[in-house]
Amino acid sequence: MIIANGVVHDAVRKAPRQVSIRIENGKISAVGKLSPKRGEEVVDARGMNVYPGLVEAHSHIGLASYAVRAPIANDYNENTEIVTPELDPVDAIDPMDQSFKNAVAGGVTCVGTGPGSSNVLGGTFTAIKTVGRRIDDMIVKHKVAMKCAFGENPKSVYGTKNNASRMSTASRLREQLAKAKEYMEKRDAKGKDAKKPDYNARLESLIPVLKREIPLKAHAHQANDIFTAIRIAREFGVKLTIEHCTEGHLIADILAKEGYMLAVGPSFGFPKKPELKNKTFATPGILSKAGCHVSIITDCGVTPQEYLGLVAGLAVQAGMDPFEALKAITINAAEHLGIADRVGSLEVGKDGDVVICDGDIMSNLCKVKRVFIEGKEVYKAD
């Protein structure tokens, strides 16, 4: 298949180009001035803008059920225990949920989804495509991060169960990481006198974090919570991403020096708790201009997944550079999830995930016309 005559925004070059994209066996095989091969399907994108499939770095799609009152269909938080790192969202994601169809119609083709933020440790996140009937066939990368949470959520959910302060939350995270480190050392010990510990799923699940194979994905809104997340990551020498980062604009210069990847949002909606009092759509732009690596998120189902492009547009309206905003919902988000080798830009060798629009994908006036995932058309507007 060849997508021809469109204005291509590849998320790599700042200036768009009128070039063609060839997709073979689900992968982009060429981008440039191309002529159709004999028998090749030609998708005419004349007068249209062509984008990479949008990527969300932090969602709960498939776990936060569509049009169902929580907690009836709450599969994104395990509210019986405060520490549950062993949980795997793949065991709960519902590919038939209406949110996936809506996401595709909005041009979102890949998401990082996983547990919410009630728990100090909630379980792993997974990266998936947004089309499929069986979750096993949708996975891009099974385990991309380990969710942990700071601030109001663990306090409010477990405040009557021995977790009434930020100090308690931090101490519980330290305790679990320390136990996992001791467990790992005993498990991996060599020699005839080495005594192997009994298998412990909870501690076993934290070993990829300690080995820096996946980061802690730290829910942190307030500046002090962000710094606590950084402090603990340093103590244990683990990788870290900052999720939400609502007060990031207040400490942008410090975060730029720290160098952690930041997923900013959801910025849409009314501040319903104290740690959101400084929420603003200006945050991602301020952080980006300071030199931070920024993704923009919906946190679906807080903001509907299909509005990922729109919330990036609102960041532009608040001062963010348009190209940086596009990167924040494509290549930056892919890098945040560790899957930039497959998605996030229109480059040779990557998955053929392509969105064709009649305007700027970050505008509320834009209409998504056609969406392809791995070269297969998965959406066409009426």
N, C-alpha and C positions, 0 to 999 in steps of 0.2 A: 504494500500500500504506500502511496505517496500523498502527503498533504501539501497542496500546491497553492501558490499565489497569495498566501496570507502574510500579515505583518507579524513576525515572530519575536516574541519577548522570551528569550531563552533563560533568563535569570542568571546569566553569566556576563553578558555584555550590557552596558547601561543603555545603549542606543538600540532600538528594535531594528530588525532587518526584514526585507521582503525576500524570503528564501523558502525553499521547500524542505520537507522532512520525509525521509524514507524510513519505513518500519518493516522489518523482516523478522519473522519468528519471534514476535513480541518485543523486539529490541530496536532502538534507533540505530540504523546502519549508516545514515548519511544526513548531513544538514548543509544546504548550500543551493547553488544554482543547478538544479537537477532536471533531467528530462525523463518522463515516464518510460519504463521498460514495457516491452510488448506484454500485453495481458495484465499489466499492473493496475490495480484499482486506484483511481484518482479521486481524492476528496478535494473539491475546489473551495478554498477558503478566501476567495477574492472578496475584498472589502471587509474582511474580518481580522480580529486580533487572535493570535495563537499563543497559548501559554502552556507551561508545564502543568500537569495535574497539581492542584494545591495540596500542601502537606500540613497537617496539624501536629504540633509537638506534644500536646497535652489535652486529651479528651477522655470522656467516659462513655463514648458512644457504644451501643450494644449492651451496656451494663445499666445505664440509667434509662429505663424503658420509656418509650414515647407514649404520651397521653395516659399514663397510669399514675395514680397518686402513690407517692412514697409513704411508708416503707413497704407497701404491698409488693412492689416489684423492684425492691432495692437490692441489686446484686453488685453494687460498687463499693459498699462498705460492710465489713463484718463487725457488727456492733455487739458481739458477745464477749470479745476479748480485745484488749488494747494493743497487743503485739501479735501480728499474724503475717510475718514476712514470707511464709511458705505458700501463700495463696497465689493461684495462677488464673488470670482473667480469661484465658482460653477456655477454661472449664465453665464459664458462665456467659460469654458473649453470645448474643442472639443475632445472627446475620439477617434474620427475617424482620428485625425491628424497622419501623418506618423511617427512622432517622438515617439509615443507610441510603435509602432511595433519595431522601431529601439532600443528603450530602453530595451525592453524585450529581444531582440536578444543579447544585451550586458550584460544581467544578472541583470538589474535594475528592481526591482519589486515594489518599494514603493518610493514615492517622496513627498516632501513638495513643493507645487506650489502656486503661487499667483502673485500679482501686481509687477510691476517693480519699478524703483527708480526715476521717474520724479517728484513725488509728495512728499511733506513733510510728509503727511500721505496718503497712497495709498489704504488701505483696508486690509482685512484679508488674511492669508495664510490657505490652507487646505492640509491635508495629504491624499493621494489617492494611490490605487494600479494602476499599469500601464496597466491593461487589463480590457476591458469592452466596452459596447456600450452606456451605460447610466451612466452619472457621478454619479447619486444618488446611484448606486450600487457599485461604486468604492471607496467610501469614507471610510477611516479608522478613521479619526477624523476631524470633519467639520471645526472647528476653532482652529488653533494651535498657531497663533501669529498675531500681528498687525504690518503691514509693515510701517516703517518710513524711511526717507532718509536724509543724511547729505552730504555735499561736493559739487562737481561740478554739479551733475545732476539737482537738483532743481534750482540751479543758472542758468545753461545753458538753461533749458526749460522755466523758468519763469523770467529770468533776465530782460526782458522788461515789466514784469507785476508785478512790486513791490517786487521782490525777487532777488536782485542782489548781495547779500552777505551771507556769512555763518551766520552772526548775524541775518539776517532776517529769515533764515530757523529755527534757534534755537528759536527765539521769537515766530514764528508761532506755533511751536510744544508746547511750554509752554502755549501759549494762549488757544489752544484747550484743553489741559489737565486740565487747570484751569477752563475753562467753563464747561467741562464734570464733574469735581469734584463738582462744584456748582450745576449743574443740578441733579447729583446723590443725593446730600444731600437734595435738595428740593423734589425730587421724592420720597425719602425714609423717609421723615419727618413724624413723628407721631403727633397725637393730633388734636383737633377740629379746631385749627386755622391754621393748615398746608395747604398751598396753593400749589397744584401740578402744575408743569410746563406743558405746552403743549408738546406733544410728539415731539422729535427731533431725527431723525434717526442718524444723524451725531454724536451727543453727546452720544446717547444711545449705539452706537457701541464701544465707548471707555470705558464704564463701566467695561467690563471684564478685561481690562488692569488695571484700578484703583483698582479693587478687587483682582488683582494678579492671576486671573484665566488663563490668557495668557500673554506672554511677548511682549514688543515692540521688533520688529525684525529690528534692526537698520543697514541700509546700511551705512557703514563707511570704507573708504579706508585709509585715512591719520591718523596718530597718533593723531593729534589735534581733528579730527572729532570723533575718538573713545572716547577720553576723554570728549568731549561735550555730547555724548550720555550717558556716565556713569554719568556725572554731573546732567543731567536732570532726569535720572531714579532715582537717589538718592533724588532729590528735591521732587519728587512726590511719592516716595516709591514704584515704580513699578518694575516688573521683566524685564529683558533685555537679549537679545542675540546679539552678534556682528556678522554682516554679511560682508563677503569679507576680512576685517582685513588685507589688503595688507601690511601695515607697522607694523603689529603685531610683527614681529621679532625684530624691533627696540625698542620695549617696553615689551618684553616677560616677564621679571621679574616682572614688574608692573601688567601685565594682570594675571599672575599666582596668585598674591596676591588678586586681585579683584575677581577672581573665576567665571567670566561669561563664558558661553559656546560660542565657536568661530566657525564660518563656514568660512573656508579659500578658496578663489578662486574667479573667475576663474584665474588660474595662467598660462594657456596656451594662447598664442597669443601675439601680439605686443602691447606695452603700448601706447594707443591712447589718453590719457589725462594726465595732469600733476600729478594727484594724484596716478597714477600707475607707476611713475618713479622708485620706489623701488621694483617693483614686482619681485618675485623669487619663484621657486619651493622649496626653502629651508625653507620658512616661516612655513609651518605646522610642520615640524620636529623640528625646533627651539622652537616653542611654546609647542609642546608635551614634549620635553625634559625639558622644564622649569616647567612642571607640569600642563599645561593648558588642558582643555577639548576641543579637536579639532575634527571637521568634515572637510572633503574635498569636495568641490562642483564643478560642471561644470557651474552653472548658466545658464543652457540650456534655450533659444537658443543662448548663447554666444559660449560655447563649446557643441557639440552634446551630448545628454544625455547618449548615449551608451558608451561614453568614460570615464565614471566615474571611472572604474577600472584602465584605462590607466593613468589618471592624478594622481591617488594615487600611481601608479608605478613610475611616474616621481618624485613624492615627495620622494619615497624611494631612487631613484637614486641620489637625492640631499641631502641625509643623514638621512631621517626619518627611524625609526625602522619599519621593515616590518609588525610586528603584530600591532603596533600602527596605521599604515596606513590602514590595514584591518579594524580595529575598526572604523577608521574615515569615512569609507563608509558603515558601517553596524550598530553596536550597538551604537556608539557615535552619529551618525546621527539620529537614532531612539530616543535616549534620548534627543537630541536637539529639536526634534519635540514633545516630550512628548508622544510617542507611543511605548516605549520600552517594554511595557507589551504584545505587539502583534508581533513586528517584530525586526529584527536586529541581532538575534543570533539563533542558532539551539539548543533550549532548550524545555523541556517538557512544554506544555501548550501554546506555541506560534504558530502562523500561520505556516502552512506547505509551506513556501516560500523557495524554494531550487534551487540552481544552480549547475549544473554538468559541469565541464570543463576538457579539456585534458592537462591543465597545470596551471601555476600560474595566477589567474584572474587579477593580476595587471601587467601582461606582454603583450606586443603587439603581441607576438607569440601565445598567448593562444586562443583557440577556445571554445566558449560556445557551449556545445552539447545539453543540455536539460534544460528547466526552468519549474518549478512548482510554481503555486500560489495557496495557500490554498489546496494543494494536487492535483490540476488539472494541467495536462501538458498544458502549453501555448506556448511552443516553442520547436522545435526539429530541429537541424541542418540537412541540406540536406546530 
